[in-house]
Structures are given as structure tokens and as C-alpha cells.
Amino acid sequence: MRILDVRLGPGDTSAYHVHRTPSVFITLTHTRTGSQLRGRPPATSGYGTAGSATYDSLVIPRIHRVWNEDSTWFHVMDIELTGQYPSREALPLTGQYLQGLFQGGLANGYRLNLPAGATWVFPSTTSPCLLVSTDSSVATFRLGTDSQTRYLQPGHFQWLEAGCQGTIRAAGALPVEAILLQLK
């Protein structure tokens, strides 16, 4: 996988660029944006929803540019899934605090909403996972015998190896809100 952390200032426009690798796009701000496919008229995209995640197989490559029509920064992550084919079977995850968002060709996506003070036990999976924070919070990660408290901001992430044993606890006064990607 390749993680692209993209930020566009108010009124800024990206250059034309191509997306051809299957990707998960995670929007981290509530920002009014626009975009233009090469050779087509510009389109206003409207407001992105902070914390939203979508899977795009990009079977047909997309050449476009994006601009920020708002007075605040636009922040999005493009997580490119560089594997050609699923390398493992990834049974969908279930459990308290998890909500299924999509089942894509190379990844399944979930929303994690962990209330303040609550602890989430990683579901058993033979697939590696990537946890991406979508809001500010404090979390204690217990991975195997290691424990670490982290101050999370939108876009901070934690890699979870296949078969990882551990927990996440919402250690502060705020809930932990994140997107969990289960790779196939």
C-alpha cells in the first residue's frame, strides 16, 4: 500500500494527475471542493464529509484536478492498494463498535466508534489492517506485550499485523473515531 496525505489550502488547485491504482479515499475535513476530469467541464463536488471513506477500484483510470472552494483547508488521504489481486481471503469483521462501510476488491472498510473510556478488542483476522483516525482523541494501544498511549489527530494511523492480538482504549474524554481497512 502507499499512503498519500493530501492537503489543499483555501482557493488552491492541484495539477492534473492520474489515479490508476485501486484506492480507499478518506475525507478528513468538511470542505467545499470542486473537480474536473481532463477534457470535461468543471464540477462542484459540494462539501466533503469529514470521516467518510470510499473504495474505488479505478478499473478505468481517472485523470483530473481538484480545488478547494472553501475558506478552510481540505484534507484527504488516498490509500493506494498496490496488490494486483487479493492475496488472502478476508472474512468480514463484526463486533461491538464496528460498522461495515464497504467490501471492495482489495479491502473491506469499517467505521470504528469507540466511546470515551471503552475498550475494543481487535477481531481475529488473518489479514493485516490499517486504522486511520478521523478525529482528535487519546487512545491507548496494547499490541502483544507493548502498550502505548497516543494523541491522535485526523490522518494519524496504526498498522495492525495479521493475527495481531490487542486492544484499543479511548483513554481521554473524547471517543476514538477511525476507519479500519482490512486488506485482502
C-alpha positions as CSV (number, residue, x, y, z in Angstrom):
1,M,0.0,0.0,0.0
2,R,1.0,3.6,-0.5
3,I,-0.5,6.4,1.7
4,L,-0.9,9.8,0.1
5,D,-1.7,12.5,2.7
6,V,-3.2,15.4,0.6
7,R,-3.9,18.9,1.8
8,L,-5.1,21.8,-0.3
9,G,-5.2,25.3,1.1
10,P,-8.2,27.6,0.6
11,G,-8.5,28.6,-3.1
12,D,-5.7,26.2,-4.1
13,T,-5.9,23.8,-7.1
14,S,-4.0,20.6,-7.7
15,A,-2.3,19.9,-11.0
16,Y,-3.9,17.3,-13.3
17,H,-3.0,13.9,-12.1
18,V,-3.9,10.3,-12.7
19,H,-5.4,7.7,-10.3
20,R,-5.0,4.2,-11.7
21,T,-4.3,2.1,-8.5
22,P,-7.3,0.8,-6.6
23,S,-7.7,3.1,-3.6
24,V,-9.6,4.0,-0.5
25,F,-10.2,7.7,-0.1
26,I,-10.8,9.0,3.4
27,T,-12.0,12.6,3.7
28,L,-10.8,14.2,7.0
29,T,-12.4,17.7,6.7
30,H,-15.7,19.3,6.0
31,T,-14.6,21.4,3.0
32,R,-16.4,22.6,-0.2
33,T,-14.4,21.3,-3.2
34,G,-14.6,21.0,-7.0
35,S,-13.0,18.8,-9.6
36,Q,-12.5,18.5,-13.3
37,L,-11.9,15.4,-15.4
38,R,-9.5,16.1,-18.2
39,G,-11.4,17.2,-21.3
40,R,-14.7,17.8,-19.4
41,P,-16.3,20.8,-17.8
42,P,-15.5,21.6,-14.1
43,A,-17.9,20.3,-11.5
44,T,-18.5,21.5,-7.9
45,S,-18.3,18.5,-5.7
46,G,-20.0,20.0,-2.8
47,Y,-19.0,19.5,0.8
48,G,-16.8,16.5,1.7
49,T,-18.0,14.7,4.8
50,A,-15.3,14.5,7.5
51,G,-14.7,10.9,8.4
52,S,-16.2,9.4,5.2
53,A,-14.4,6.6,3.3
54,T,-15.0,5.1,-0.1
55,Y,-13.4,2.4,-2.2
56,D,-12.7,2.9,-5.9
57,S,-11.4,0.0,-8.0
58,L,-10.2,2.5,-10.7
59,V,-10.7,-0.1,-13.4
60,I,-10.8,3.0,-15.7
61,P,-8.0,5.4,-14.7
62,R,-9.1,8.9,-13.7
63,I,-7.2,12.0,-14.9
64,H,-8.4,15.0,-13.0
65,R,-7.6,18.0,-10.9
66,V,-9.2,19.1,-7.6
67,W,-9.6,22.5,-6.0
68,N,-10.6,23.9,-2.6
69,E,-13.6,26.3,-2.9
70,D,-13.7,26.9,0.9
71,S,-12.1,29.2,3.4
72,T,-10.6,26.2,5.4
73,W,-8.0,23.6,4.4
74,F,-9.1,20.4,2.6
75,H,-7.5,17.2,3.9
76,V,-8.0,13.8,2.3
77,M,-6.0,10.5,2.3
78,D,-5.6,8.4,-0.8
79,I,-4.6,4.9,0.3
80,E,-3.5,3.1,-2.8
81,L,-3.8,-0.7,-2.6
82,T,-0.8,-1.8,-4.7
83,G,-1.5,-5.5,-4.7
84,Q,-2.7,-6.9,-8.1
85,Y,-5.2,-9.5,-6.7
86,P,-6.5,-10.4,-3.3
87,S,-3.7,-12.4,-1.7
88,R,-5.9,-13.8,1.1
89,E,-9.5,-14.4,2.0
90,A,-10.7,-11.7,4.3
91,L,-13.9,-12.7,6.1
92,P,-15.9,-9.6,7.0
93,L,-15.3,-8.4,10.6
94,T,-18.0,-8.0,13.1
95,G,-18.1,-6.7,16.7
96,Q,-19.1,-4.0,19.0
97,Y,-18.2,-0.5,17.9
98,L,-17.6,-1.6,14.2
99,Q,-19.9,-0.6,11.4
100,G,-19.3,-2.1,7.9
101,L,-18.8,0.6,5.2
102,F,-17.8,-1.3,2.0
103,Q,-16.4,-4.6,0.7
104,G,-14.0,-3.7,-2.1
105,G,-11.9,-5.9,-4.3
106,L,-8.7,-5.4,-2.2
107,A,-10.0,-4.2,1.1
108,N,-13.0,-4.1,3.4
109,G,-13.8,-0.9,5.2
110,Y,-15.3,-0.3,8.6
111,R,-16.1,2.7,10.9
112,L,-14.8,2.4,14.5
113,N,-16.8,4.5,17.0
114,L,-15.2,3.8,20.4
115,P,-16.9,5.7,23.2
116,A,-14.8,7.5,25.8
117,G,-13.4,5.1,28.4
118,A,-14.4,2.0,26.3
119,T,-12.0,-0.7,25.2
120,W,-12.2,-2.5,21.8
121,V,-10.6,-5.9,21.3
122,F,-9.2,-6.5,17.8
123,P,-11.3,-9.1,16.0
124,S,-9.4,-12.2,15.0
125,T,-8.3,-11.8,11.3
126,T,-5.8,-13.4,9.0
127,S,-5.5,-10.1,7.2
128,P,-3.4,-7.1,8.1
129,C,-5.4,-3.9,8.9
130,L,-4.8,-0.2,8.9
131,L,-6.5,2.0,11.4
132,V,-6.8,5.7,10.4
133,S,-8.0,8.3,12.9
134,T,-10.7,10.6,11.7
135,D,-10.9,12.9,14.7
136,S,-8.8,14.2,17.6
137,S,-8.7,11.8,20.6
138,V,-6.4,10.0,23.0
139,A,-6.0,6.2,22.6
140,T,-4.0,3.5,24.4
141,F,-2.9,0.7,22.1
142,R,-2.0,-2.6,23.6
143,L,-0.3,-4.7,20.9
144,G,1.0,-8.0,22.3
145,T,3.1,-7.1,25.3
146,D,3.6,-3.4,24.2
147,S,1.4,-0.6,25.4
148,Q,1.5,3.0,24.1
149,T,-0.8,6.0,24.7
150,R,-1.1,8.2,21.6
151,Y,-2.6,11.6,21.0
152,L,-4.4,11.1,17.7
153,Q,-5.3,13.7,15.1
154,P,-7.2,13.2,11.8
155,G,-5.0,11.2,9.5
156,H,-2.8,9.5,12.2
157,F,-2.7,5.8,11.6
158,Q,-1.7,2.5,13.2
159,W,-0.7,-0.7,11.3
160,L,-2.1,-3.9,12.7
161,E,-0.3,-7.1,11.6
162,A,-2.4,-10.2,10.6
163,G,-3.2,-12.2,13.7
164,C,-2.5,-9.2,15.9
165,Q,-3.6,-9.6,19.5
166,G,-4.5,-6.4,21.3
167,T,-6.9,-3.7,22.3
168,I,-7.5,0.0,21.9
169,R,-8.9,2.0,24.7
170,A,-10.4,5.5,24.3
171,A,-8.2,7.0,27.1
172,G,-9.4,10.6,27.1
173,A,-12.6,12.4,27.4
174,L,-13.4,12.0,23.7
175,P,-14.4,8.9,21.7
176,V,-11.9,7.3,19.3
177,E,-13.3,7.6,15.7
178,A,-11.5,5.9,12.9
179,I,-11.7,4.0,9.7
180,L,-10.4,0.4,9.8
181,L,-9.2,-1.1,6.5
182,Q,-8.9,-4.9,6.3
183,L,-6.6,-5.8,3.5
184,K,-7.3,-8.8,1.2
